[in-house]
């Protein structure tokens, strides 16, 4: 039993260290680049960030090609990783390596803890299946979390863009300034806006850059924002007034979503009330009477 506990703790520490090394190095590098120089953020990220994924890719290189992959699958995984904030190509190989390493680690834990003794075929199949699907579940969770961060940061970004545009800056400079100001409070939306600005500096038309912004994040509010910016640029309308109206609309929608979530709590409370609170109330209120009745019937029958 002691050996099983030690093996479980060692595997847990190994997985935790690997996760921290893979998925939190980017945040540390981003913060370091902000401290070094605000003007050279893009160059530092491009120069430093690839080494993080490449080093991990070298560690898991023997497991990269075990799972068969097709160009369609790789393209889909790369889009999901991009929506989760991991844009390096090396993360695709790391993801496929995780689909091999995690089932192996779970099977080793099952063997060490002797959990397979009850039903070996079922336990090993369950460990392998859960380990194979675990990276997909984790990636879906990361995509949802990042999309939620982007959705919450859009109104604040719109306000800053409107202020910058009304102060006399162009739309491109306003986007850059907004990305700089939101780098700490809203890092997700700041990173995406910085990519929009870099694409425009690289020669991509504004409409295409904002369209890529909506497709890359796959958030409904950002898609509508990109459509509004494209239409305002196409028809020559005032971008400041358009974005201000859209910002007020987003805030109204957020308030309505909060009211909707609050209204759903009454329905969600039914299940814990029925399963946990009502039985305890029945025991407290009816229990003493039931005991007295049982004792009375026992005396009567005796």
Secondary structure, DSSP 8 states (H G I E B T S, - for coil): -HHHHHHHHHHHHHHHHHHHHHHSHHHHHHHHHHHH-STTHHHHHHHHHHHHHHHHHHHTGGGTTSS---HHHHHHHHHHHHHHT---THHHHHHHHHHHHHHHHHHHHHHHTTGGGS-HHHHHHHHHHHHHHHHHHHHHHHHHHHHHHHHHHHHHHHHHHHHHHHTT--HHHHHHHHHHHTTTT-HHHHHHHHHHHHHHHTT--HHHHHHHHHHHH--HHHHHHHHHHHHHHHHT--HHHHHHHHHHHHHHHHHHHHHHHHHHHHHHHHHHIIIIIHHHHHHHHHHHHHHHHHHHHHHHH-
